[in-house]
Structure formats: C-alpha cells, structure tokens
C-alpha cells in the first residue's frame, strides 16, 4: 500500500490518498508563529494502516523544511509528536 500525501490549502488540510481514494486528512490553521492542528480523521477502511502517522510526518517534515512550528491540539497529533522525540524541534509550546 502506498500512501500519497498532498497539501490542500483551499481546505486547510493535508490529505492522504490510497489507490486514488481519500483515506484521511489532518486539518490545519496557519498563524504567523505556528500552525495549529485541531483534527485528524482516517476512514474506517484505512484505520490501523499507518495513514494518520504518514499525514503527521509529512506535515512535520514540511514545517521543518520551512522553519515552521506545529501546535498540536488534536490528541492524535499530540500523541504522535510525544512518540517521536526527533521532531520536538517542530513543536510549538505556548
């Protein structure tokens, strides 16, 4: 299974597609100092397949490359960052 992650700025979310089907998304709200991640959702057929993790990793990689910071309000996104200390430089702490 290949998960393709794309940024959909019109809908303010990163989307995951598997075999051309929308498998999940993580919403964001960009601010000057950080990007808030309020919600992540994965469709039932794709749960437990690493889709949510792929979404958050792609978003974190993009933020890191641009010098951005993530403000994880979504419980899944917060948990992902807690489990990946190598990404702590990306996390915004108010």
Secondary structure as UniProt FT lines:
FT   STRAND          3..8
FT   TURN            9..12
FT   STRAND          13..18
FT   TURN            19..20
FT   STRAND          21..27
FT   STRAND          29..30
FT   STRAND          35..37
FT   STRAND          40..42
FT   HELIX           44..46
FT   TURN            47..50
FT   HELIX           51..66
FT   STRAND          70..72
FT   HELIX           75..83
FT   HELIX           85..90
//
